[in-house]
Amino acid sequence: MDTFYVGALVENHADRRKSARISKLLVDTGSEHTWLPSNVLEKIGVTREKKMFLS
């Protein structure tokens, strides 16, 4: 496993006209998820959703 930094363009999947560039995004090759700053997501209109687990 390794880590490195890349530049990235993050888009709001519901409205692709809203996007933000991140110049230094940490990539972990062993990770399943990516963490982004909340202010970047809020800027492009991405809202938090809570997953509901059914039993």
C-alpha positions in Angstrom: 0.0 0.0 0.0 1.2 3.5 -0.7 0.1 7.1 -0.5 0.7 10.1 -2.8 -0.9 13.4 -3.8 -2.7 14.3 -7.0 -4.8 17.3 -8.3 -8.5 16.6 -8.7 -11.7 18.0 -10.0 -14.6 17.2 -7.7 -18.1 17.4 -9.2 -21.6 17.4 -7.7 -23.1 14.3 -9.4 -26.6 15.8 -9.3 -25.5 19.1 -11.0 -22.2 18.7 -12.9 -22.0 22.4 -13.5 -21.0 22.7 -9.8 -17.4 21.6 -9.3 -14.2 22.5 -7.3 -10.5 21.9 -8.0 -8.4 20.4 -5.3 -4.7 21.0 -5.9 -3.4 18.5 -3.4 -5.6 15.5 -2.7 -4.2 12.6 -0.6 -4.6 9.2 -2.3 -4.2 6.0 -0.3 -4.0 2.9 -2.6 -5.3 0.7 0.2 -8.3 2.9 1.1 -11.9 2.4 0.0 -13.0 5.9 0.7 -11.8 9.5 0.1 -12.1 12.3 2.6 -12.7 15.8 1.3 -12.9 19.1 3.2 -16.5 19.9 4.1 -16.2 23.5 3.0 -15.4 22.3 -0.5 -18.4 19.9 -0.6 -20.7 22.7 0.7 -19.4 25.1 -1.9 -20.5 22.8 -4.7 -23.8 21.9 -3.1 -23.1 18.4 -1.9 -25.2 17.6 1.2 -24.7 15.0 3.9 -26.9 12.0 3.8 -27.3 9.4 6.5 -27.5 5.8 5.4 -30.4 3.8 6.7 -29.7 0.2 7.5 -32.6 -2.2 7.4 -32.6 -5.4 9.4 
